[in-house]
Amino acid sequence: MTEPVAPQPEHHLDPIAPQGSTAAALLAQLAERIEDLTRVIARQATTIDRLADEAKARAQRDRTGADLPLLIELFALHTDTAACATTAESPREREAFDAITTRIERLIVGRGGSVISPRPGDTFDSLHMEAAEVTTTETPDADRTVATTIHPGLTVSGRSVRPAAVVVRRYRTR
C-alpha cells in the first residue's frame, strides 16, 4: 500500500519540470511581492509624512495663538524704539535705537510674526495696509501706490494683526 502524497507548496521544485522554468516562476513571484511591498511602504511613508506635517502645522498654530499677545507687545516696543531712533539727538543714540529695533524685529520674526514696512512706490495692499491719507498724483503709473509709510504693520501667520498706515497716491485727471 502506498501512502498518499501531501500536496507540496508552490515553491517546491518539481523534479520532473525543468529547473530553469521553476526558478524563473519563483523569481517572478518574488519580484511581484517585492513590488507590492514597495507600494505599501511608499503609501505608509506618504501617510507618515502627511501626519508629521499636520502635527507641525498644528503646533505652529497653537504656538502662534499663545504668542499673539507677546507679539503685539513686541510690535509696540518696535514702533516705540523706531520712533526714538528718528528723534534721537545724536548719531550714537540713533544707532543704539536702531540696534534695539532690529533686535525686536528678530524676536517678532522668531515668534512667527512679520513687520510690514511698505516702501514708497509699493502697490497698496488693502489686506496689510490702511490708507491713513490720500495724496494726488499726475502720474497714472503711480495710482494706488504708497507715497510714504506713517507706521509699519504686523502680520502673524499671514493674517494682518495691525495694518501698516500709509499715504496712498491717487491719480487725478484734470
Secondary structure by P-SEA (a helix, b strand, c coil): ccccccccccccccccccaaaaaaaaaaaaaaaaaaaaaaaaaaaaaaaaaaaaaaaaaaaaaaaaaaaaaaaaaaaaaaaaaaaaacccaaaaaaaaaaaaaaaaaaaaacbbbbbbccccccccccccccbbbbbcccccccccccccbbbbbccccccccbbbbbbbbbcc
